[in-house]
Amino acid sequence: MVKILELCKHGATKTQLTHIVSISYRRLRRIMAELIDRRFLRFLASQEGYITTHRGYLFLDKLKKENFVFAR
């Protein structure tokens, strides 16, 4: 999930994500549906791709902070 949100910061299509993340299209669809339900990701018709939302950025920032604390 994290890698998908990172890749979608500047917009990405499902095809691009499938190749970069190296997962099946079926699995990608399930993960993306969950990310959209949580409002971490949204589809932009104008770009025909997906982009990380503000809420998605907050989630990524929270994970980075938690990993920093655990890394100490």
trRosetta pair geometry for C-beta under 8 A, 3 or more apart (Angstrom, degrees):
i j d omega theta_ij theta_ji phi_ij phi_ji
1 4 5.8 -60 -153 35 32 111
1 5 6.4 28 154 -16 67 106
1 31 6.1 -153 -88 -167 76 111
1 34 7.6 -69 -107 92 122 120
1 35 6.4 167 -147 -77 97 109
1 40 8.0 39 179 98 109 157
2 5 5.8 -57 -150 37 32 109
2 6 6.3 33 152 -20 66 107
2 60 6.8 122 -144 -114 85 87
2 63 6.4 -134 -109 118 125 169
3 6 5.6 -53 -147 37 32 114
3 7 6.2 30 156 -17 66 108
3 20 8.0 -164 155 124 114 104
3 21 5.7 137 111 -112 129 102
4 7 5.8 -57 -146 39 29 109
4 8 6.2 21 158 -14 65 113
4 17 6.0 42 -126 -148 90 128
4 21 6.4 1 -75 -78 82 148
4 28 7.8 154 -104 -144 134 86
4 31 6.3 153 -19 131 163 127
4 32 7.0 -137 178 -83 150 78
4 35 6.7 -120 105 -55 132 160
4 41 7.4 -31 132 -78 109 147
5 8 5.9 -63 -142 42 28 107
5 9 7.4 59 152 -53 59 79
5 35 6.9 -168 -72 -140 92 135
5 40 6.0 -54 -103 155 121 117
5 41 6.7 -123 -102 -68 76 104
5 52 5.0 84 -165 -107 74 122
5 56 5.0 -165 -145 -178 116 114
5 59 7.1 -99 -145 83 167 116
5 60 5.7 -164 121 -66 134 117
6 9 6.2 -24 -169 -20 35 112
6 52 7.8 43 -70 -56 14 148
6 60 6.9 131 -74 -124 76 140
7 12 5.1 6 139 -26 98 160
7 16 7.6 -176 163 124 127 108
7 17 6.1 140 103 -106 147 86
7 20 6.1 142 -121 99 151 151
7 21 7.3 -108 -8 -55 156 101
8 11 6.6 28 -160 -106 60 16
8 12 5.0 -101 -96 26 64 105
8 17 7.6 2 -63 -83 94 123
8 41 5.9 19 113 -125 166 107
8 49 7.8 -175 -135 152 87 101
8 50 5.0 -47 -133 111 128 93
8 51 5.5 172 166 -131 94 24
8 52 4.6 130 98 -39 98 81
8 56 7.6 -39 85 146 119 161
9 51 7.5 43 -161 -158 12 72
9 52 5.0 -19 -89 24 51 130
9 57 7.7 88 -117 -89 96 94
10 51 7.7 -85 131 -124 7 92
11 44 6.7 -57 -119 39 113 135
11 47 5.1 -63 -154 147 144 153
11 49 4.6 87 -179 97 91 135
11 50 7.0 154 -145 74 55 36
11 51 5.0 -25 -87 -83 70 94
12 16 4.6 -125 -167 84 94 131
12 17 5.3 104 134 -55 127 92
12 20 7.8 -66 -156 21 144 143
12 49 5.5 171 83 -173 17 123
12 50 6.0 -31 66 58 70 85
12 51 8.0 138 18 -82 64 50
13 16 4.7 100 54 5 78 101
13 17 7.0 -145 94 -3 42 88
13 48 6.6 5 -100 122 108 84
13 49 4.6 -83 -71 -106 62 95
13 50 7.4 129 -109 9 24 82
14 17 5.7 -58 -148 40 33 111
14 18 6.1 39 154 -27 67 105
14 25 6.9 65 157 -141 115 89
14 28 6.2 129 -158 127 91 135
14 29 7.5 25 -142 -78 134 73
14 32 7.2 -65 -106 -34 98 164
14 50 7.5 78 -59 -9 67 120
15 18 5.7 -50 -146 30 29 114
15 19 6.7 22 157 -11 62 106
16 19 6.2 -65 -156 40 29 106
16 20 6.1 15 158 -10 68 115
16 49 7.7 6 25 -129 130 122
17 20 5.9 -61 -136 44 29 104
17 21 5.4 6 174 1 70 118
17 28 5.9 136 112 -149 116 135
17 32 7.8 101 101 -69 165 124
17 50 7.7 -3 -37 44 140 126
18 21 6.8 -60 -125 48 15 94
18 22 7.9 78 165 -88 46 16
18 23 6.7 -107 -138 68 59 63
18 24 7.5 -12 -144 175 103 16
18 25 5.4 -7 -109 -84 139 71
18 28 5.4 -87 -87 -29 80 160
19 22 7.3 11 179 -72 26 55
21 28 7.0 132 69 -98 137 110
23 27 4.7 -96 162 83 115 127
23 28 5.4 143 92 -57 110 87
23 31 7.7 46 101 1 158 142
24 27 4.6 91 60 9 87 101
24 28 6.8 -150 94 -6 45 87
25 28 5.6 -55 -147 37 32 115
25 29 6.4 38 154 -25 65 102
26 29 5.9 -52 -154 29 29 113
26 30 7.0 26 151 -15 61 103
27 30 5.8 -55 -154 34 36 111
27 31 6.4 32 152 -16 69 107
28 31 5.8 -57 -146 39 32 109
28 32 6.0 28 158 -16 68 110
29 32 5.9 -58 -142 41 27 108
29 33 6.2 33 156 -25 63 105
30 33 5.8 -52 -148 31 28 113
30 34 6.7 27 153 -16 61 104
31 34 5.8 -58 -157 36 32 111
31 35 6.4 30 149 -17 67 107
32 35 5.4 -52 -144 38 37 112
32 36 6.2 37 155 -19 68 104
32 41 6.4 -92 -153 95 75 152
32 50 6.8 -100 -146 -97 123 165
33 36 5.8 -54 -147 38 29 110
33 37 6.3 34 152 -22 63 106
34 37 5.6 -51 -145 35 32 114
34 38 6.4 22 157 -10 65 108
35 38 5.9 -61 -147 44 29 105
35 40 4.6 -85 -165 68 81 107
35 41 4.0 35 133 13 115 123
35 56 7.3 40 -171 -104 104 118
36 39 7.3 31 -178 -82 35 33
36 40 7.7 -92 -68 50 22 67
36 41 5.3 -67 -73 79 62 91
36 42 6.5 108 -126 -96 85 48
36 43 7.4 4 -110 -22 129 90
38 55 7.6 -160 137 127 79 129
38 59 8.0 56 137 -71 128 155
39 42 7.5 9 -150 -59 59 100
39 53 5.9 -63 161 61 72 159
39 55 5.0 37 114 58 96 155
39 56 7.8 -137 124 -44 54 82
40 52 6.8 -31 161 -146 72 75
40 53 6.0 -163 -170 39 21 101
40 55 5.7 -108 -96 104 52 95
40 56 3.6 102 -171 -92 72 89
40 59 5.6 -31 -117 18 119 150
41 50 5.4 13 180 180 110 117
41 51 7.2 158 -153 79 67 32
41 52 6.0 -43 -100 -105 70 47
41 53 6.4 -145 -79 -7 15 93
41 56 5.8 80 -59 -77 58 145
42 50 6.9 165 85 -150 28 73
42 51 6.2 -25 64 61 76 79
42 53 5.4 72 -6 -63 106 110
43 49 7.5 -168 -147 113 64 21
43 50 5.6 -44 -97 -96 57 73
44 47 4.4 29 100 33 119 102
44 48 7.5 -55 93 -6 72 17
44 49 6.1 -7 54 67 96 63
44 50 7.2 155 11 -109 80 20
44 51 5.4 34 -20 -2 122 118
45 48 6.8 22 -164 -78 36 53
47 51 7.4 70 57 -42 145 115
52 56 3.9 -134 -168 99 87 142
52 57 6.0 109 137 -54 117 75
52 60 7.6 6 -169 -20 146 134
53 56 4.6 108 50 2 66 102
53 57 7.3 -122 102 -3 41 84
54 57 5.6 -50 -153 33 35 113
54 58 6.6 37 149 -19 65 102
55 58 5.6 -50 -150 34 34 114
55 59 6.5 39 149 -21 64 103
56 59 5.5 -51 -150 33 33 115
56 60 6.5 33 152 -17 65 103
57 60 5.7 -53 -149 37 33 111
57 61 6.3 35 153 -19 66 106
58 61 5.6 -53 -147 37 32 113
58 62 6.3 35 153 -22 65 105
59 62 5.7 -53 -149 33 29 113
59 63 6.6 30 153 -18 63 105
60 63 5.7 -55 -151 36 32 112
60 64 6.4 33 153 -20 66 105
61 64 5.7 -54 -149 35 32 112
61 65 6.4 31 154 -17 65 105
62 65 5.9 -56 -150 37 31 110
62 66 6.3 28 154 -17 65 108
63 66 5.7 -57 -146 39 31 110
63 67 6.2 31 156 -19 66 107
64 67 5.8 -55 -146 37 29 110
64 68 6.4 35 152 -24 62 105
65 68 5.6 -52 -151 31 32 115
65 69 6.7 31 152 -18 64 103
66 69 5.7 -53 -152 35 35 111
66 70 6.3 27 153 -12 67 108
67 70 5.7 -57 -143 43 33 108
67 71 6.0 40 155 -29 66 108
68 71 5.7 -53 -145 30 27 114
68 72 7.4 39 154 -33 57 95
69 72 6.3 -47 -167 9 33 113
